[in-house]
Amino acid sequence: MNTNRIATVKRTTGETDVQVTINIDGTGICNANTGIPFLDHMIHQIASHGLFDLDIQAKGDWEIDDHHTNEDVGITLGQALHQALGNKKGIVRFGNFLAPLDEALIQVALDFSGRPHLSYGLNIPTQRVGTYDTQLVREFFVALVNHSQMTLHIRQLDGINSHHIIEATFKAFARAMRMAVEIDPRRAETIPSSKGVL
């Protein structure tokens, strides 16, 4: 079993400079400074509802737009999550949560399968929430899924307010991920796969 599920990953490109530290077995402490206020708000949802400690610092080419920074934060968080989980020995592996936020209702199901896949079913009615381009929600999850090597399904069952839809998604994701990374006491010393590897 991994007893120290903490990782720090730094990623520097010609467009961004991102550093992420995650403690999977945290208490929900969050320090997010991505230069994208709405993304910071969503990262706080991941930490608070997943009980992960997150420190995410990013500098990017915001003068162009938020796309590169948003994507690279997703990439780096995915890499840190993958590294912190190690061989995934003992984890529950699967997580599922249904989150309401006023009129919005979002279901998230995920599997730390080692096979990246995103099935994205959000229908966000506006192009922006504040200054945040709502197309970037999908780009964030694409990046995170590919680099954490999880299978992720996101379903919108209801919702007409863009902010509510997105925030419910991040809350459901956090709770599903919290469920999936918990240690299963019945298989604490084994890989949760009939193949013996994830």
Secondary structure as GFF3:
##gff-version 3
##sequence-region A 1 198
A	DSSP	beta_strand	6	12	.	.	.	ID=ss1
A	DSSP	beta_strand	16	23	.	.	.	ID=ss2
A	DSSP	beta_strand	30	33	.	.	.	ID=ss3
A	DSSP	alpha_helix	37	50	.	.	.	ID=ss4
A	DSSP	beta_strand	53	60	.	.	.	ID=ss5
A	DSSP	alpha_helix	67	85	.	.	.	ID=ss6
A	DSSP	beta_strand	94	101	.	.	.	ID=ss7
A	DSSP	beta_strand	104	111	.	.	.	ID=ss8
A	DSSP	beta_strand	117	121	.	.	.	ID=ss9
A	DSSP	beta_strand	128	129	.	.	.	ID=ss10
A	DSSP	beta_strand	132	133	.	.	.	ID=ss11
A	DSSP	alpha_helix	135	148	.	.	.	ID=ss12
A	DSSP	beta_strand	151	158	.	.	.	ID=ss13
A	DSSP	alpha_helix	162	181	.	.	.	ID=ss14
A	DSSP	three_ten_helix	185	187	.	.	.	ID=ss15
###
